[in-house]
């Protein structure tokens, strides 16, 4: 599975820092964890189960910054099914 442009736009926003956020995007349920700056860094996309877990795919965000804090690379890696 690949993250589309619409979802990437949604994930590029800032959210509440250091929290787990559940939301809905088109036909998918999303759960993502944010870092201390409010950037989503861990994404679960799929179907929300009654126990609160999202069954589907897991993605991890890699943000590489230089010494001054400027973003050099920013991409999502698919880590498999959950």
N, C-alpha and C positions, 0 to 999 in steps of 0.2 A: 504494500500500500504506500502511496505517496501523498504528502501533504500538498493540497492545492493552493493556488494563489489567494482565494477568498479566505481560507482558513489561516494562511500565513499572515494575512492582513489583520485578522482578529487576534492572532497570537503576538503580534508586534506591539500591541497596546500595553500600557502599564496597568497593573492591578495591585491589590492590597499586598504589601510585602509579607514574606514568610507565611503563606497560607495555602490551603488546598481549596480550589474553587471548582464547583460543579456548574455546568451550563449545558445548553443545547445549541447545536450548530446544524442547520438543515435537518437531515434525518438521523444524525448521530448525537449521542450523549458524550460530553467531554468532562474530564476531570484533569485539572492540571495544578501543579505545585509551582509556587513562585519563589524567587530568590529574595535577598534582602533589599534589592532595588525595585522589586515588583515585576520583574521579567519572568514569564513562564519558562520553566526549565525542564519539566517532566510532564508529559502528556499521555493520557489514556483516552483513546477514542474508540467508540463501539456502542454497545447496548448496556444500559444501566440495569443491574439485577436488583431484586428486592432487598438484598443484604447491603446495598450501597456501593458495591464494586462495579467497575466498568469492565465488561468482557469485550475484548477486541484486540487492538494493537497498542503498543507502547513505543513512545518516541522520547529521545533525550536531546536537549538543545546544547550545542557547544558554542560558547561565546569566547573568542580569543581576543584579548585586548593588549595594547602595548603599554609601556611604562606610564604614559600620560593618561591612560584610560580610554583612548580612542579604540573603537571596535575594528579589528582587522578581519576577523572571520566570524560569521554567524550562520550556523546551519543546524538542521535537525537530522538525527540518525535514527533509523528504524531499528528497534531492539527486539522485535518479535511479537508473538501473540501473548495475550494475557488470559 
